[in-house]
Amino acid sequence: MTRVLVVADDLTGANDTGVQFALAGWHTTLRIGARRAAPPPAGHATAVSTDSRALDHRDAAAATRAAVAAEQPAPGDHLYLKTDSTLRGSVPAQIAGALAAAPDDAVVVLAPAYPAMGRTVHDGRLLVHGESVTLSPAGRDPVTPVTSDLLTELVPGAVPVPVAPTAAAWARAIEAASRHGAVVAADAGTDAELARLAEAIVLLGPRAIPAGSAGLAAPLAALWRADRGTPPAPAAPPAARRPLVLVSSHHQVARDQVAAAERTDSTLTVLRTTTDALLRGETPVPAAGDGPVVLLSPDERARPGHSAPLAAALADHAATLLAGADRPFDAVVLVGGDGAEAFLDAVGAHGIAVRGTLLEGVPDGRVAGGPRDGLTVVTKAGGFGDETTLTQLLRALRGPTRTETSR
């Protein structure tokens, strides 16, 4: 049996793509940093983060190539390159790194579409809820803003390919386009079209390297597992009454979600601090209470260039809160890739044992390794969802109330 390797540009992306394989029945682990567990056996999916979204071209390409090479994939194993669904950051370099680690005849099939999250590609243009990606929050990202909606400009040298009526026709079109370049950029606007594209990738065989969001990963996970029988029943969803929410993302969407949750839930506490205070180690602590606690990073837009130190300081403080709280936290919610990876490092974990999803694009699992081994952990990309997503997430974690159960 084969293995799957997901290489992503940040940790939340690695997890929301890895979970597609967990849902299809693959034993799935998200692994971070140098704390490696034993190499996974055949039939497993492993997701890793290169933390390369904000790196320059040379470093991002090298990080991606190294991540692939470290797994020593066998000829029959599958590689999935997870890019940001809005193509923020160093996507061309990530693709270059994957190609450098692949056979000479490899072709990257780039399909960032994720219709369930409003991301579609029409006539080679990347749209968010029907409008140019440049008009979405991704166009105003404080670290890696997207300045064009043309895939051929976002990934120079990519050859556009429109939607085809059948998987076989799409495979032929990709094959023809690959004669003009090693990267083919595919249109897709619906889940059915992504499923058809996934079939075309399978028809192309090992030389095709899929690259995109969790949207394309879902049908591929099922197709790649087709020879392994019926997937096992999914594990029960987690339940937590007092989660600690670590928001390291500086995306405005994430901050609007915190504000909405604060207005909606009177038991929720938001701990705010400043950049200088956080970097000095002067961190707030929650008052007595039983509700969720949100640890919110200072706004990076006011002091650009501090993302990594802020994420590390915030993660260290979250680890301290978990260890010393009078009223224990029974889950952690990680919003933003930088803080998610920093948190897992701060608690000595080697990754996450992925379970499933609480909401679309919001995976959950258990901390793997370290003193917090087994703790429920939920990850969410900062820019994912609408204003209500964090509120819905916290409600889903709590499970049905006694009133709801009695109906």
Protein Blocks (a to p, Z undefined) as FASTA:
>chain_A
ZZdddddfbfklmmmmmmmmmmnopacdddehjldcddddehiacdddehlmmpcfklmm
mmmmmmmmmnopafkbccdddddfklgajllmmmmmmmmmpcfkbccdddfbcfknopac
eehiaceehiafklmmklmofklccfbfbfklmmghiacddddfbfklmmmmmmmmmmno
cbdcdddfbfklmmmmmmmmmmnommlccdddfklmmmmmmmmmmmnopadddddddddf
bdcdddfbfcfklmmmmmmmmmmmmkbccddddfklmmnopacdddedfbdcddddddfk
lmghilmmmmmmmmmmmmmmmmmgmbacfbdcdedjklmmmmmmmnopabdcdfbdfbgh
iacdddeejjkgoiacddddfkgccfklmmmmmmmmnopafklmmZZ
